[in-house]
Amino acid sequence: MTDTFTNNDNQINPGSRQFAITPDDDNDLPFVTRALYCRADGDVVVRDEAGTDLPYTMVQGDYLPFRAVRILSTGTTATVYGWY
């Protein structure tokens, strides 16, 4: 998993790339996100770098400014994109 956000210069800039997320209980995302964008309503279960999993209810158009390392398939019903 690549983390493009570790450089301090990048921390004040918006994301410049995006990717569709396929929720997966076993594998981390290819990139640590700067934010998640909700394409279709539902719940999204987000794992942080400490391994904590928490669900968020999102509606289309919402974004969650969070550095996710994994989106779990168990409990996730929303369609989300990753920004990094």
C-alpha positions as CSV (number, residue, x, y, z in Angstrom):
1,M,0.0,0.0,0.0
2,T,1.4,3.4,-1.1
3,D,1.0,6.4,1.2
4,T,1.4,9.6,-0.9
5,F,0.4,11.8,2.0
6,T,3.5,11.5,4.2
7,N,5.3,14.5,2.6
8,N,4.3,17.6,4.6
9,D,3.9,19.6,1.3
10,N,1.2,17.2,0.3
11,Q,-0.8,17.6,3.5
12,I,-2.2,21.0,2.4
13,N,-3.0,20.0,-1.1
14,P,-6.2,18.3,-2.3
15,G,-6.1,14.8,-3.7
16,S,-4.9,14.6,-7.3
17,R,-5.8,11.0,-8.1
18,Q,-8.8,8.7,-7.6
19,F,-9.7,5.1,-7.7
20,A,-12.8,2.9,-7.4
21,I,-12.8,0.9,-4.2
22,T,-13.8,-2.8,-4.1
23,P,-14.4,-3.6,-0.4
24,D,-12.3,-6.4,0.8
25,D,-12.0,-8.0,4.3
26,D,-8.5,-9.4,3.7
27,N,-6.6,-6.8,1.7
28,D,-5.6,-3.2,2.2
29,L,-6.3,-0.5,-0.4
30,P,-3.6,0.1,-3.0
31,F,-3.2,3.7,-1.6
32,V,-3.9,5.3,1.7
33,T,-6.8,7.7,1.0
34,R,-7.0,11.4,1.8
35,A,-10.8,11.1,1.6
36,L,-13.6,8.8,0.6
37,Y,-16.3,9.9,-1.8
38,C,-19.7,8.3,-1.7
39,R,-21.2,7.4,-5.1
40,A,-24.2,5.4,-3.7
41,D,-25.9,5.5,-0.3
42,G,-25.1,3.0,2.4
43,D,-22.7,2.1,5.2
44,V,-19.0,1.9,4.7
45,V,-16.7,0.1,7.2
46,V,-13.4,1.8,7.4
47,R,-10.1,0.5,8.8
48,D,-7.5,3.0,10.1
49,E,-3.7,2.4,10.3
50,A,-4.1,1.1,13.9
51,G,-6.4,-1.6,12.7
52,T,-9.6,-0.1,14.1
53,D,-12.8,-0.7,12.1
54,L,-15.7,1.6,12.3
55,P,-18.9,1.9,10.2
56,Y,-20.0,5.3,8.7
57,T,-23.4,5.9,7.1
58,M,-23.0,7.9,4.0
59,V,-25.3,9.4,1.3
60,Q,-24.5,10.0,-2.3
61,G,-22.2,13.1,-2.6
62,D,-20.8,12.8,1.0
63,Y,-17.1,12.7,1.5
64,L,-15.2,11.5,4.5
65,P,-11.8,13.2,4.9
66,F,-10.1,10.2,6.4
67,R,-6.9,8.3,5.7
68,A,-8.3,4.8,5.3
69,V,-6.1,1.8,4.8
70,R,-8.9,-0.7,4.1
71,I,-12.6,-0.8,3.3
72,L,-14.2,-4.0,4.6
73,S,-16.7,-5.9,2.6
74,T,-18.5,-7.1,5.7
75,G,-20.9,-4.4,6.6
76,T,-20.2,-2.1,3.6
77,T,-23.2,-1.4,1.4
78,A,-22.2,2.0,0.0
79,T,-20.2,2.5,-3.2
80,V,-17.2,4.6,-2.5
81,Y,-14.2,6.0,-4.4
82,G,-10.8,6.8,-2.9
83,W,-9.1,10.2,-3.3
84,Y,-5.3,10.4,-2.7
